[in-house]
Amino acid sequence: MPNVRRCPIIVTHAEYTDNLLREIENKKENMVKTAQTFGLTGEETLKYSRELDELITKYQYIQRKEKQTSS
């Protein structure tokens, strides 16, 4: 097989932010469904909660940077 170079996927800032918001919403839905089944302290619920926290932190960081650059 010939050596094939992969082109990087170029995503605009707006697309990245939109994708991040969709990820947050999906993670939140999964966490709520899991909490209804396994409770608020269930391992799977806590896993989703931590992942959701990471996504929200990432989104907040981006929002702060945008505010700083626009000021």
N, C-alpha and C positions, 0 to 999 in steps of 0.2 A: 504494500500500500504506500502511495507517495506521501511525502511529508506535507501535511496540509496545515497552513497557518490559520488559526481561528481569529476572526475579527472580534474585537471587544464590543460588547453591547453598549451603545451610547444611550443614556437615559437623561432626559432633561431634569432639572431640579423639580419642576412641577410634577412630572411623572413619578419621580422618586417619592415626593411627599404624598401624592395620591396613593401610591402603592403602600406606603407606610401606614396611612390612615385605614386602608382596606385590611391590612394585616392586623392592625389594632382591633378593628371591629370583629374580624373573624376569630381572633384569639379570645376576645371578650365573650363572644357567643359560645365558644367551646368551653370556656371556664364556667360560665353560668350553667350550661347543660350538665357538665361534669359535677358541679357543686350540687345540683338537684339530685343526682344519682348517688354520689359518694360523700356528700356533705362538704362543709366549708373547710374542714381540716384533712380531707382525703388527699393522699399523695398526688394523684393526678390533678386535682384542683389546685393544689399548691404549686405544682409544676407550671400549669397554665398561668397562674398568678405571677410567678417570677418572670416568665417569658413576656407577659403583658407589661409588667413593670419595665423591663428592658426596652421594649418597643416605645412605650410612652416617654421614657427618659431620652431616647434617641430623637423622638419627635420634638420634645421640648428644647433639646439642645439646638436643633435646626432652627426652631422658631426664634430662640434667643440670638443666634448668629445672624439671622435675617434682620432682626430688629437693630442689632448693632451696626450692621453694614448700611442700613437705610437711614440711620440717624446722622 
